[in-house]
Amino acid sequence: MINKKMNSSIELLRILSMFLIVIHHYAVHGTLPCYSSFNPSISASLRINLFLHVLGRLGVVIFVMIGAYFLCELDNPL
């Protein structure tokens, strides 16, 4: 196998996507227990929580795409 140079920008994007996935898990499991009733005092928290959900889903997509990119670069197919 030929030793290739690592692309640090892709690795940085991979680390950032991991952090976004951790944020998503916090938004899902660590905040607001229910959404069934509207409470004006938590509406700002709900907006922040939904924003964290979006960031987390973006992180998952980026992480999967980077993984697929590295799999496509392999010399030996699975």
ROPA-50977 format. One record per residue: residue number from 0; x, y, z of N, C-alpha, C in turn. Coordinates in nm, 4 decimals. Each point is the difference from the previous one (the first is absolute). Layout:
residues N
{num->NUM n_px->X n_py->Y n_pz->Z ca_px->X ca_py->Y ca_pz->Z c_px->X c_py->Y c_pz->Z}
...
END
This chain:
residues 78
{num->0 n_px->0.0844 n_py->-0.1168 n_pz->0.0000 ca_px->-0.0844 ca_py->0.1168 ca_pz->0.0000 c_px->0.0894 c_py->0.1238 c_pz->0.0000}
{num->1 n_px->-0.0355 n_py->0.0970 n_pz->-0.0769 ca_px->0.0766 ca_py->0.1237 ca_pz->-0.0082 c_px->-0.0408 c_py->0.0906 c_pz->0.1158}
{num->2 n_px->0.0993 n_py->0.0548 n_pz->0.0680 ca_px->-0.0271 ca_py->0.0898 ca_pz->0.1112 c_px->-0.0372 c_py->0.1372 c_pz->-0.0540}
{num->3 n_px->-0.1229 n_py->0.0424 n_pz->0.0236 ca_px->-0.0483 ca_py->0.1294 ca_pz->-0.0483 c_px->0.0026 c_py->0.1013 c_pz->0.1125}
{num->4 n_px->0.0120 n_py->0.1270 n_pz->-0.0367 ca_px->-0.0050 ca_py->0.1059 ca_pz->0.0996 c_px->-0.1432 c_py->0.0225 c_pz->0.0461}
{num->5 n_px->-0.0163 n_py->0.0216 n_pz->0.1281 ca_px->-0.1324 ca_py->0.0268 ca_pz->0.0541 c_px->-0.0393 c_py->0.1430 c_pz->-0.0304}
{num->6 n_px->-0.1248 n_py->0.0198 n_pz->-0.0355 ca_px->-0.0519 ca_py->0.1332 ca_pz->-0.0240 c_px->-0.0568 c_py->0.0526 c_pz->0.1317}
{num->7 n_px->0.0660 n_py->0.0973 n_pz->0.0583 ca_px->-0.0404 ca_py->0.0475 ca_pz->0.1325 c_px->-0.1341 c_py->0.0724 c_pz->-0.0015}
{num->8 n_px->-0.0381 n_py->0.0586 n_pz->-0.1119 ca_px->-0.1292 ca_py->0.0689 ca_pz->-0.0042 c_px->-0.1152 c_py->-0.1004 c_pz->0.0060}
{num->9 n_px->0.0178 n_py->-0.1167 n_pz->-0.0617 ca_px->-0.1043 ca_py->-0.1026 ca_pz->0.0080 c_px->-0.0068 c_py->-0.0559 c_pz->0.1418}
{num->10 n_px->0.1138 n_py->-0.0188 n_pz->0.0622 ca_px->0.0006 ca_py->-0.0483 ca_pz->0.1379 c_px->-0.0637 c_py->0.1010 c_pz->0.0951}
{num->11 n_px->0.0243 n_py->0.1275 n_pz->-0.0232 ca_px->-0.0620 ca_py->0.1037 ca_pz->0.0829 c_px->-0.1512 c_py->0.0005 c_pz->-0.0193}
{num->12 n_px->-0.0464 n_py->-0.0151 n_pz->-0.1226 ca_px->-0.1428 ca_py->-0.0068 ca_pz->-0.0268 c_px->-0.0615 c_py->-0.1241 c_pz->0.0641}
{num->13 n_px->0.0744 n_py->-0.1086 n_pz->0.0021 ca_px->-0.0472 ca_py->-0.1226 ca_pz->0.0642 c_px->-0.0145 c_py->0.0192 c_pz->0.1512}
{num->14 n_px->0.0965 n_py->0.0655 n_pz->0.0616 ca_px->-0.0073 ca_py->0.0278 ca_pz->0.1437 c_px->-0.1157 c_py->0.0937 c_pz->0.0308}
{num->15 n_px->-0.0200 n_py->0.1011 n_pz->-0.0843 ca_px->-0.1117 ca_py->0.0926 ca_pz->0.0182 c_px->-0.1335 c_py->-0.0733 c_pz->-0.0121}
{num->16 n_px->-0.0108 n_py->-0.0920 n_pz->-0.0945 ca_px->-0.1247 ca_py->-0.0750 ca_pz->-0.0148 c_px->-0.0244 c_py->-0.0902 c_pz->0.1209}
{num->17 n_px->0.1061 n_py->-0.0555 n_pz->0.0588 ca_px->-0.0159 ca_py->-0.0788 ca_pz->0.1229 c_px->-0.0541 c_py->0.0861 c_pz->0.1132}
{num->18 n_px->0.0504 n_py->0.1224 n_pz->0.0105 ca_px->-0.0480 ca_py->0.0919 ca_pz->0.1025 c_px->-0.1472 c_py->0.0337 c_pz->-0.0235}
{num->19 n_px->-0.0400 n_py->0.0195 n_pz->-0.1249 ca_px->-0.1400 ca_py->0.0289 ca_pz->-0.0305 c_px->-0.0896 c_py->-0.1184 c_pz->0.0343}
{num->20 n_px->0.0502 n_py->-0.1214 n_pz->-0.0174 ca_px->-0.0776 ca_py->-0.1179 ca_pz->0.0368 c_px->-0.0180 c_py->-0.0071 c_pz->0.1515}
{num->21 n_px->0.1028 n_py->0.0341 n_pz->0.0746 ca_px->-0.0120 ca_py->0.0037 ca_pz->0.1465 c_px->-0.1019 c_py->0.1058 c_pz->0.0418}
{num->22 n_px->0.0001 n_py->0.1153 n_pz->-0.0663 ca_px->-0.0982 ca_py->0.1052 ca_pz->0.0287 c_px->-0.1412 c_py->-0.0519 c_pz->-0.0291}
{num->23 n_px->-0.0147 n_py->-0.0745 n_pz->-0.1077 ca_px->-0.1312 ca_py->-0.0562 ca_pz->-0.0346 c_px->-0.0484 c_py->-0.0959 c_pz->0.1086}
{num->24 n_px->0.0892 n_py->-0.0843 n_pz->0.0503 ca_px->-0.0385 ca_py->-0.0924 ca_pz->0.1067 c_px->-0.0380 c_py->0.0761 c_pz->0.1265}
{num->25 n_px->0.0666 n_py->0.1096 n_pz->0.0269 ca_px->-0.0391 ca_py->0.0822 ca_pz->0.1143 c_px->-0.1393 c_py->0.0584 c_pz->-0.0213}
{num->26 n_px->-0.0277 n_py->0.0478 n_pz->-0.1212 ca_px->-0.1307 ca_py->0.0591 ca_pz->-0.0286 c_px->-0.1116 c_py->-0.1044 c_pz->0.0102}
{num->27 n_px->0.0288 n_py->-0.1227 n_pz->-0.0400 ca_px->-0.1028 ca_py->-0.1045 ca_pz->0.0030 c_px->-0.0214 c_py->-0.0521 c_pz->0.1417}
{num->28 n_px->0.1071 n_py->-0.0273 n_pz->0.0718 ca_px->-0.0117 ca_py->-0.0687 ca_pz->0.1287 c_px->0.0211 c_py->0.0884 c_pz->0.1220}
{num->29 n_px->0.0467 n_py->0.1227 n_pz->-0.0180 ca_px->0.0361 ca_py->0.0781 ca_pz->0.1167 c_px->-0.0816 c_py->0.1248 c_pz->0.0249}
{num->30 n_px->-0.0970 n_py->0.0300 n_pz->-0.0849 ca_px->-0.0770 ca_py->0.1230 ca_pz->0.0164 c_px->-0.1482 c_py->-0.0292 c_pz->-0.0015}
{num->31 n_px->-0.0811 n_py->0.1004 n_pz->0.0126 ca_px->-0.1459 ca_py->0.0011 ca_pz->-0.0019 c_px->-0.0688 c_py->-0.1373 c_pz->-0.0051}
{num->32 n_px->-0.0607 n_py->-0.0409 n_pz->0.1105 ca_px->-0.0568 ca_py->-0.1346 ca_pz->0.0056 c_px->-0.1208 c_py->-0.0237 c_pz->-0.0903}
{num->33 n_px->-0.0821 n_py->0.1018 n_pz->-0.0245 ca_px->-0.1158 ca_py->-0.0237 ca_pz->-0.0862 c_px->-0.0321 c_py->0.1259 c_pz->-0.0798}
{num->34 n_px->-0.0609 n_py->-0.0218 n_pz->-0.1160 ca_px->-0.0390 ca_py->0.1104 ca_pz->-0.0869 c_px->-0.1513 c_py->0.0128 c_pz->-0.0111}
{num->35 n_px->-0.0747 n_py->-0.0740 n_pz->0.0791 ca_px->-0.1443 ca_py->-0.0083 ca_pz->-0.0195 c_px->-0.0725 c_py->0.1301 c_pz->0.0343}
{num->36 n_px->0.0426 n_py->0.0718 n_pz->0.1003 ca_px->-0.0694 ca_py->0.1230 ca_pz->0.0381 c_px->0.0884 c_py->0.1207 c_pz->-0.0297}
{num->37 n_px->-0.0631 n_py->0.1064 n_pz->-0.0431 ca_px->0.0746 ca_py->0.1217 ca_pz->-0.0305 c_px->0.0164 c_py->0.0820 c_pz->0.1263}
{num->38 n_px->0.1223 n_py->0.0326 n_pz->0.0302 ca_px->0.0310 ca_py->0.0844 ca_pz->0.1141 c_px->0.0879 c_py->0.1132 c_pz->-0.0508}
{num->39 n_px->-0.0461 n_py->0.1256 n_pz->0.0094 ca_px->0.0787 ca_py->0.1108 ca_pz->-0.0558 c_px->0.1388 c_py->0.0140 c_pz->0.0604}
{num->40 n_px->0.0188 n_py->-0.0470 n_pz->0.1224 ca_px->0.1317 ca_py->0.0142 ca_pz->0.0622 c_px->0.1024 c_py->-0.0954 c_pz->-0.0601}
{num->41 n_px->-0.0455 n_py->-0.1076 n_pz->-0.0627 ca_px->0.0954 ca_py->-0.0929 ca_pz->-0.0600 c_px->0.0052 c_py->0.0112 c_pz->-0.1521}
{num->42 n_px->-0.0688 n_py->0.0977 n_pz->-0.0571 ca_px->-0.0004 ca_py->0.0098 ca_pz->-0.1463 c_px->0.1396 c_py->0.0322 c_pz->-0.0537}
{num->43 n_px->0.0773 n_py->0.0810 n_pz->0.0717 ca_px->0.1373 ca_py->0.0272 ca_pz->-0.0432 c_px->0.0850 c_py->-0.1260 c_pz->0.0116}
{num->44 n_px->-0.0212 n_py->-0.0756 n_pz->0.1055 ca_px->0.0726 ca_py->-0.1260 ca_pz->0.0157 c_px->-0.0374 c_py->-0.0986 c_pz->-0.1092}
{num->45 n_px->-0.1260 n_py->0.0017 n_pz->-0.0396 ca_px->-0.0439 ca_py->-0.0890 ca_pz->-0.1068 c_px->0.0673 c_py->0.0362 c_pz->-0.1321}
{num->46 n_px->0.0107 n_py->0.1290 n_pz->-0.0277 ca_px->0.0683 ca_py->0.0437 ca_pz->-0.1221 c_px->0.1464 c_py->-0.0424 c_pz->0.0010}
{num->47 n_px->0.0651 n_py->0.0170 n_pz->0.1122 ca_px->0.1404 ca_py->-0.0401 ca_pz->0.0110 c_px->0.0129 c_py->-0.1511 c_pz->-0.0173}
{num->48 n_px->-0.0916 n_py->-0.0745 n_pz->0.0605 ca_px->0.0019 ca_py->-0.1450 ca_pz->-0.0106 c_px->-0.0194 c_py->-0.0450 c_pz->-0.1446}
{num->49 n_px->-0.0921 n_py->0.0620 n_pz->-0.0716 ca_px->-0.0223 ca_py->-0.0355 ca_pz->-0.1397 c_px->0.1216 c_py->0.0352 c_pz->-0.0852}
{num->50 n_px->0.0655 n_py->0.1098 n_pz->0.0315 ca_px->0.1223 ca_py->0.0384 ca_pz->-0.0711 c_px->0.1102 c_py->-0.1029 c_pz->0.0228}
{num->51 n_px->0.0108 n_py->-0.0504 n_pz->0.1232 ca_px->0.0993 ca_py->-0.1033 ca_pz->0.0298 c_px->-0.0316 c_py->-0.1300 c_pz->-0.0735}
{num->52 n_px->-0.1295 n_py->-0.0289 n_pz->-0.0169 ca_px->-0.0386 ca_py->-0.1176 ca_pz->-0.0783 c_px->0.0484 c_py->0.0124 c_pz->-0.1441}
{num->53 n_px->-0.0192 n_py->0.1172 n_pz->-0.0584 ca_px->0.0420 ca_py->0.0224 ca_pz->-0.1384 c_px->0.1514 c_py->-0.0138 c_pz->-0.0123}
{num->54 n_px->0.0738 n_py->0.0594 n_pz->0.0929 ca_px->0.1458 ca_py->-0.0115 ca_pz->-0.0026 c_px->0.0442 c_py->-0.1457 c_pz->0.0121}
{num->55 n_px->-0.0668 n_py->-0.0746 n_pz->0.0857 ca_px->0.0359 ca_py->-0.1403 ca_pz->0.0192 c_px->-0.0248 c_py->-0.0837 c_pz->-0.1238}
{num->56 n_px->-0.1109 n_py->0.0239 n_pz->-0.0652 ca_px->-0.0282 ca_py->-0.0757 ca_pz->-0.1227 c_px->0.0993 c_py->0.0356 c_pz->-0.1095}
{num->57 n_px->0.0391 n_py->0.1257 n_pz->-0.0061 ca_px->0.1032 ca_py->0.0409 ca_pz->-0.0948 c_px->0.1317 c_py->-0.0696 c_pz->0.0315}
{num->58 n_px->0.0332 n_py->-0.0104 n_pz->0.1280 ca_px->0.1220 ca_py->-0.0696 ca_pz->0.0409 c_px->0.0000 c_py->-0.1458 c_pz->-0.0403}
{num->59 n_px->-0.1155 n_py->-0.0661 n_pz->0.0113 ca_px->-0.0098 ca_py->-0.1409 ca_pz->-0.0401 c_px->0.0231 c_py->-0.0144 c_pz->-0.1500}
{num->60 n_px->-0.0609 n_py->0.0875 n_pz->-0.0783 ca_px->0.0161 ca_py->-0.0070 ca_pz->-0.1456 c_px->0.1461 c_py->0.0220 c_pz->-0.0390}
{num->61 n_px->0.0641 n_py->0.0988 n_pz->0.0602 ca_px->0.1403 ca_py->0.0288 ca_pz->-0.0316 c_px->0.0888 c_py->-0.1181 c_pz->0.0398}
{num->62 n_px->-0.0249 n_py->-0.0566 n_pz->0.1182 ca_px->0.0821 ca_py->-0.1117 ca_pz->0.0473 c_px->-0.0133 c_py->-0.1211 c_pz->-0.0916}
{num->63 n_px->-0.1209 n_py->-0.0300 n_pz->-0.0441 ca_px->-0.0206 ca_py->-0.1138 ca_pz->-0.0894 c_px->0.0674 c_py->0.0243 c_pz->-0.1349}
{num->64 n_px->-0.0095 n_py->0.1221 n_pz->-0.0511 ca_px->0.0615 ca_py->0.0307 ca_pz->-0.1284 c_px->0.1526 c_py->-0.0096 c_pz->0.0066}
{num->65 n_px->0.0593 n_py->0.0435 n_pz->0.1101 ca_px->0.1451 ca_py->-0.0113 ca_pz->0.0153 c_px->0.0407 c_py->-0.1469 c_pz->0.0103}
{num->66 n_px->-0.0787 n_py->-0.0788 n_pz->0.0726 ca_px->0.0280 ca_py->-0.1425 ca_pz->0.0081 c_px->-0.0075 c_py->-0.0681 c_pz->-0.1361}
{num->67 n_px->-0.0993 n_py->0.0387 n_pz->-0.0790 ca_px->-0.0122 ca_py->-0.0565 ca_pz->-0.1350 c_px->0.1168 c_py->0.0436 c_pz->-0.0874}
{num->68 n_px->0.0455 n_py->0.1222 n_pz->0.0173 ca_px->0.1144 ca_py->0.0495 ca_pz->-0.0761 c_px->0.1246 c_py->-0.0826 c_pz->0.0310}
{num->69 n_px->0.0234 n_py->-0.0292 n_pz->0.1288 ca_px->0.1159 ca_py->-0.0799 ca_pz->0.0365 c_px->-0.0136 c_py->-0.1437 c_pz->-0.0486}
{num->70 n_px->-0.1221 n_py->-0.0542 n_pz->-0.0013 ca_px->-0.0197 ca_py->-0.1346 ca_pz->-0.0529 c_px->0.0250 c_py->-0.0064 c_pz->-0.1497}
{num->71 n_px->-0.0347 n_py->0.1057 n_pz->-0.0715 ca_px->0.0224 ca_py->0.0029 ca_pz->-0.1445 c_px->0.1491 c_py->0.0097 c_pz->-0.0333}
{num->72 n_px->0.0796 n_py->0.0523 n_pz->0.0909 ca_px->0.1436 ca_py->0.0132 ca_pz->-0.0233 c_px->0.0766 c_py->-0.1288 c_pz->0.0265}
{num->73 n_px->-0.0627 n_py->-0.0992 n_pz->0.0589 ca_px->0.0698 ca_py->-0.1265 ca_pz->0.0295 c_px->0.0417 c_py->-0.0698 c_pz->-0.1280}
{num->74 n_px->0.1180 n_py->-0.0624 n_pz->0.0057 ca_px->0.0483 ca_py->-0.0749 ca_pz->-0.1158 c_px->-0.0738 c_py->-0.1330 c_pz->-0.0150}
{num->75 n_px->-0.0285 n_py->-0.0651 n_pz->0.1127 ca_px->-0.0671 ca_py->-0.1297 ca_pz->-0.0038 c_px->-0.1461 c_py->0.0172 c_pz->0.0322}
{num->76 n_px->-0.0901 n_py->-0.0407 n_pz->-0.0897 ca_px->-0.1425 ca_py->0.0087 ca_pz->0.0331 c_px->-0.0381 c_py->-0.1024 c_pz->0.1058}
{num->77 n_px->-0.1052 n_py->0.0308 n_pz->0.0733 ca_px->-0.0475 ca_py->-0.0929 ca_pz->0.1037 c_px->-0.0621 c_py->-0.1151 c_pz->-0.0649}
END
